[in-house]
Amino acid sequence: MQVALLAGGPRTTQTVIYTDGSPPNVLGAADRKRYLDDLTRHLHRCAAQGPLWPGDGLVTPPTSPERMPYQLFQYPDDAGRE
């Protein structure tokens, strides 16, 4: 539910329907703000611990080619252009 509120934007509302027959619960802007505040606190705690280390034993990045080849797409004989 948190993901839906965060991804949907500040005016998003989500209705939670419970399978046990409890009344539905509508989550809105105040809930989204609370989730954003929680996320902010979590990120501040992580940043305070030092730089992120992804781990040991990672795969070495490829060395060849140094630059990936890229060529612009061209329509053959101008076919498909208006």
C-alpha positions in Angstrom: 0.0 0.0 0.0 2.9 2.3 0.8 4.3 2.0 -2.7 0.9 2.8 -4.3 0.6 6.0 -2.2 4.2 7.1 -2.9 4.1 6.4 -6.6 0.7 7.8 -7.1 1.5 11.4 -6.1 0.3 13.8 -3.4 -3.4 13.6 -4.3 -3.6 9.8 -4.4 -6.0 8.0 -2.2 -6.0 4.2 -1.7 -8.9 2.3 -0.2 -7.9 -0.8 1.8 -10.5 -3.5 1.9 -10.1 -6.1 4.5 -11.1 -9.7 4.0 -12.4 -10.1 7.6 -15.3 -7.8 7.0 -13.8 -4.8 8.8 -14.9 -1.5 7.3 -12.6 -0.2 4.5 -9.9 2.2 5.3 -9.0 5.1 3.0 -5.4 6.3 3.0 -4.5 9.7 1.6 -2.2 12.7 1.7 -1.5 12.5 5.5 -0.6 8.8 5.2 1.7 9.5 2.2 3.4 12.3 4.2 4.0 9.9 7.1 5.5 7.3 4.8 7.8 9.9 3.2 8.9 11.1 6.6 9.7 7.5 7.6 11.6 7.0 4.4 13.5 10.2 5.0 14.5 9.2 8.5 15.6 5.8 7.3 17.8 7.3 4.5 19.4 9.8 7.0 20.2 6.8 9.3 21.8 4.9 6.4 23.8 8.0 5.3 25.1 8.5 8.8 26.6 5.0 8.8 29.0 6.0 6.0 29.2 5.3 2.3 27.2 2.5 0.8 29.3 -0.6 0.1 27.6 -2.9 -2.3 29.5 -6.0 -1.1 32.4 -8.1 -1.9 32.7 -10.7 -4.7 31.0 -8.5 -7.3 31.5 -9.3 -11.0 34.3 -7.3 -12.6 32.9 -4.8 -15.2 33.8 -5.7 -18.8 36.9 -4.1 -20.3 36.1 -4.6 -23.9 34.8 -2.7 -25.7 35.7 0.4 -23.9 32.8 2.1 -25.4 29.6 0.4 -26.6 29.0 0.8 -30.3 25.9 2.9 -31.1 24.6 3.8 -34.5 21.6 5.9 -35.2 18.6 4.1 -36.7 18.0 5.0 -40.3 15.0 4.0 -42.4 16.1 2.2 -45.6 15.6 4.5 -48.6 13.5 6.9 -46.5 10.7 4.2 -46.2 8.4 4.9 -43.4 9.0 8.6 -43.2 6.3 11.1 -43.9 
